[in-house]
């Protein structure tokens, strides 16, 4: 599962990738302290944005991968 952020008038930025068999992998500039991802099984993922500020304004997307 992949989580992306798209700020207004900007392209997609990958925040984190997660899988059921390994730890979440965060991209530079993003952390679990701000973007907490839980993955209970292969069909469910939840990202919680903590301490939201105006700089967090964006559209957020998740994407799944079958392998």
N, C-alpha and C positions, 0 to 999 in steps of 0.2 A: 504494500500500500504506500502511496506517495501523497504527501500533502504539499500544496503549492499556495503561494500568496501572489496576488496581482494587484499592486497599488494602482490608484487612479492614473490613467494615461501612461502606464508602464507595462512591461512584459511580465510573463510568469517567472517567479523565483521559487525554486525548490526549497522547502523548509526542512523536511525530514522524510526519510524512507523507513518503513518498519516492516517487520515480518514476524510470523509466529514462532520462528526458530532462532532469532537473534535479537540483539539489542537494537533500539532505534538509532539511526545514524543521522545526525544533524549537520546541515551545511554551515559553513562559516557565517557568523553573525546571528545564528539562531541557536537556542538552547532549550533544554527541557524545563529550565526554571521559568521560561516564558511560554513555551508551546509544549504542553504536556499531551503526549499521545498514549492512549491505551488501546490495546488490541486483544480482545478476548478470544477470538477465533478467526478463521480465514474470511468470514463474511461480515465482520464488524470491526470498525475502528472509530475512535472518537478523539478529536483534538480539542483541547481546552486552552484558550488564550487567557493567561493570568494577568492581572493588573493592567487592564486595557487602557490605552491612552489614545489620543487623536492620531498619533503616528501609526497606529495599528489599522487605520482605515484602509480596507482593501476587500477584494473578493477572494474568498478562499475556496480551493478545489481539492478534492481527493481523486486519486486515480488508482485503479487496481491492475495487477499484473498476474497472469495465470501461472507463471512458473515461479 
